Amino acid sequence: MNCVRRHFSAIKGGRLAAACHPARVLTLAISDVPGDRPHEIASGPTVEDPSTCDEAIAIVRRYGIQLPKAMREMLESGRGESVKPGDPRLDRAEFRLVAAPQLALEAAARTAREAGYAAHILGDSIEGEARHVGTVLAGIARQVADRAQPFQAPCVLLSGGETTVTVRGSGRGGRNVECLLSMLLALEGHARVHALAGDTDGVDGSEDIAGAVIEPGTLARAAMLGLKPREALAGNDAHGFFGALGRSVVTGPTLTNVNDFRAVLIEGG
């Protein structure tokens, strides 16, 4: 998506900085992109773009996107080419990353250590289907709790990135809560594992809910209330499930976004 729009926008793909030349340009960036690549953050309005029109054409063809004739001709003719590395118009453009997923995870790790827990960052750019990530995190948590591998409990496992959801049902969705619901099912009420998952902008999916939390007794409480977690997962209704349990996390808008945040607390044996 970023590659394609860099070749159509009047400001992205380095064009904003080029238009400002010869003025000095200072960019203070907040990354919501796994990997924190400058040309991907907001599609890189003030930095060089290594991608090409040919790459954008390949993406359009791969996904069968039907472009208007004028847009297609812009790519095919090369007129949509963005500002490339080495362009002298970027000589006075400076880029600084001031907030990013990794920085958020490091701050969370410091907070955990101050509370007396060892903290381990699993990665700041974990991607993939949300429910699959939840299953994997549950497996890692079980290995820590039951085998003391690869870490000793008590500890906190931290991760970020940007997962995706394949919509199968008509529920209230949310990729972070879907990940958490999948993790809840895979943990099967493990007595020593707690977890939180949420979006750092305070809005997970289309809901004004940041995420949710789970505890060892969450599955049992859901059963007492007659809730069906597997049906909720199948229908992409994790917000509905956690809302009924009273385990939603509502922060309000945080006015920034550094992608997903997940913390898994494993108690000592």
C-alpha positions in Angstrom: 0.0 0.0 0.0 2.8 2.4 0.9 4.7 1.6 -2.2 1.7 2.3 -4.5 0.6 5.5 -2.9 4.2 6.9 -2.8 4.0 7.0 -6.6 0.8 9.0 -6.8 0.9 11.4 -3.9 2.1 15.0 -4.4 3.9 14.9 -1.0 4.8 11.3 -0.2 7.9 9.5 -1.5 10.2 12.4 -0.6 8.2 15.0 -2.6 7.4 17.2 0.4 11.1 17.7 1.3 12.0 18.1 -2.4 9.4 20.9 -2.6 10.9 22.6 0.4 14.4 22.6 -1.1 16.7 24.5 -0.4 15.2 25.0 3.0 16.3 22.8 5.9 13.7 20.2 6.8 13.5 18.4 10.1 11.2 15.4 10.5 10.2 14.1 14.0 8.5 10.8 13.3 6.4 8.4 15.3 6.5 5.0 13.8 3.4 2.8 13.4 5.2 0.6 10.9 6.8 -2.7 11.7 10.6 -2.3 11.1 10.5 1.5 11.5 11.7 2.1 7.9 11.5 5.9 7.3 10.1 5.6 3.7 7.2 3.5 5.1 6.2 5.8 7.9 3.4 8.0 6.5 4.8 6.8 3.1 7.9 8.9 3.6 7.1 12.5 2.7 10.5 13.8 3.6 12.9 10.9 2.9 14.3 9.1 -0.1 12.2 6.3 -1.6 14.1 3.2 -2.9 10.9 1.7 -4.5 10.0 2.2 -8.1 7.0 2.6 -10.4 7.7 -1.0 -11.7 7.4 -2.3 -8.2 4.1 -0.4 -7.7 2.8 -1.9 -11.0 3.7 -5.4 -9.8 1.7 -4.9 -6.6 -1.3 -3.6 -8.5 -1.2 -6.6 -10.8 -0.6 -9.1 -7.9 -3.8 -7.9 -6.1 -5.9 -7.3 -9.3 -6.4 -3.6 -8.5 -8.4 -1.8 -11.2 -6.8 1.6 -11.5 -8.3 4.5 -13.5 -6.6 4.9 -16.9 -4.8 8.1 -15.8 -3.3 6.5 -12.8 -2.2 3.4 -14.7 -0.5 5.6 -17.3 1.3 7.5 -14.7 2.9 4.3 -13.4 3.6 2.8 -16.8 5.2 6.0 -18.1 7.4 6.5 -15.0 5.9 10.0 -14.4 4.9 8.8 -10.9 8.5 8.1 -9.9 9.3 9.2 -6.4 12.5 11.0 -5.0 15.4 8.6 -5.1 18.5 8.1 -2.9 21.2 10.6 -3.7 18.7 13.3 -4.9 20.4 16.6 -4.0 17.0 18.1 -3.0 17.2 16.0 0.2 20.7 17.2 1.2 19.2 19.4 4.0 16.5 17.0 5.1 17.0 15.4 8.5 14.9 12.5 9.9 14.6 11.6 13.6 12.5 8.8 15.1 11.1 10.0 18.4 8.6 7.2 19.2 8.4 3.6 18.0 7.2 0.1 19.0 10.7 -0.8 20.3 10.8 2.3 22.5 7.4 1.5 24.0 8.5 -2.1 24.8 11.7 -0.9 26.4 9.7 1.5 28.6 7.3 -1.4 29.6 10.3 -3.6 30.4 11.7 -0.9 32.7 8.4 -0.7 34.5 8.2 -4.5 34.9 11.7 -4.6 36.3 10.9 -1.9 38.8 8.0 -4.0 39.9 10.4 -6.9 40.5 9.8 -9.0 37.3 12.4 -10.1 34.8 11.3 -8.7 31.4 12.0 -10.1 28.0 11.2 -8.5 24.6 10.2 -11.1 22.1 10.0 -8.6 19.1 8.7 -5.3 18.1 7.5 -6.3 14.6 5.6 -9.5 15.0 3.1 -9.9 12.2 0.7 -12.5 11.0 -2.9 -13.7 11.6 -3.9 -12.5 15.1 -5.3 -15.8 16.3 -2.1 -17.6 15.2 0.1 -15.2 17.1 -2.1 -15.8 20.2 -1.6 -19.5 19.9 2.2 -19.1 19.6 2.4 -16.8 22.6 0.4 -19.3 24.7 2.9 -22.0 23.7 5.8 -19.8 24.7 4.1 -18.9 28.0 3.5 -22.6 28.8 7.1 -23.5 28.1 8.3 -20.8 30.5 5.8 -21.8 33.2 6.2 -25.5 32.9 9.8 -26.0 31.7 11.6 -22.8 32.7 12.6 -22.4 29.1 13.7 -20.2 27.5 13.2 -18.0 30.6 12.7 -18.5 34.3 9.5 -17.4 35.9 8.4 -15.0 37.3 8.8 -12.9 34.2 7.0 -10.7 31.7 7.1 -11.4 28.0 6.6 -8.3 25.8 5.9 -8.0 22.1 4.6 -5.6 19.5 4.0 -5.3 15.8 0.9 -5.3 13.7 -1.2 -8.5 13.3 -4.1 -8.9 10.9 -7.5 -10.5 11.1 -9.2 -12.5 8.4 -12.9 -11.5 8.9 -15.1 -14.6 9.0 -18.0 -13.5 11.1 -19.9 -10.3 11.9 -18.7 -9.7 15.4 -17.1 -6.6 16.9 -13.6 -7.6 16.0 -10.3 -6.1 17.1 -7.0 -7.7 16.2 -5.5 -7.4 19.7 -8.5 -8.9 21.4 -8.7 -11.6 18.8 -5.1 -12.5 19.5 -5.8 -12.5 23.3 -9.0 -14.6 22.9 -7.0 -17.2 20.9 -4.3 -17.2 23.6 -7.0 -17.7 26.3 -8.3 -20.8 24.6 -4.8 -22.2 24.0 -3.8 -21.7 27.6 -6.8 -23.6 28.9 -6.9 -21.8 32.2 -3.2 -22.2 33.0 -2.9 -21.3 36.7 0.1 -19.0 36.4 -0.4 -17.0 33.2 -1.9 -13.5 32.8 -1.9 -11.4 29.7 -2.9 -8.0 28.3 -3.1 -7.1 24.6 -4.1 -3.7 23.2 -3.6 -1.1 20.5 -1.4 1.8 21.6 -3.7 4.4 20.1 -6.5 3.3 22.4 -8.7 1.9 19.5 -8.5 -1.8 18.6 -10.3 -2.3 15.3 -13.3 0.0 15.0 -14.1 0.1 18.7 -13.1 2.8 21.2 -11.6 0.0 23.3 -7.8 -0.4 23.6 -7.8 -4.2 24.3 -8.4 -6.6 27.1 -6.8 -8.7 29.9 -7.0 -12.4 30.8 -6.3 -14.2 34.0 -6.1 -17.9 35.1 -9.8 -17.8 36.0 -11.1 -16.1 32.9 -12.2 -19.3 31.1 -14.0 -20.6 34.2 -15.8 -17.3 34.7 -16.9 -17.2 31.0 -18.4 -20.7 31.4 -20.3 -19.5 34.5 -21.8 -16.6 32.5 -22.7 -18.9 29.6 -20.2 -17.3 27.2 -18.8 -19.4 24.4 -15.2 -18.3 23.6 -14.8 -20.6 20.6 -17.9 -19.2 19.0 -16.8 -15.7 19.7 -13.4 -16.4 18.1 -15.1 -18.0 15.0 -17.3 -15.0 14.6 -14.6 -12.4 15.2 -16.4 -11.2 18.3 -13.6 -10.8 20.8 -14.7 -7.4 21.9 -18.2 -8.7 22.6 -16.7 -11.6 24.6 -14.4 -9.5 26.8 -17.0 -6.8 27.2 -19.5 -9.3 28.6 -16.8 -10.4 31.1 -15.9 -6.9 32.1 -12.3 -7.4 31.1 -12.0 -4.8 28.4 -9.3 -2.2 28.7 -10.5 1.4 27.9 -7.9 4.1 27.8 -9.5 6.6 25.6 -7.6 8.1 22.6 -3.9 8.2 23.4 -3.2 10.6 20.5 -0.3 8.5 19.2 0.2 5.0 17.7 3.1 2.6 17.9 1.1 -0.4 16.9 0.1 -3.4 19.1 1.3 -4.0 22.6 1.2 -7.4 24.4 2.4 -8.3 27.9 2.3 -11.8 29.2 3.0 -12.2 32.9 4.1 -15.7 34.1 4.0 -16.2 37.9 6.7 -18.2 39.7 6.0 -21.8 40.6 
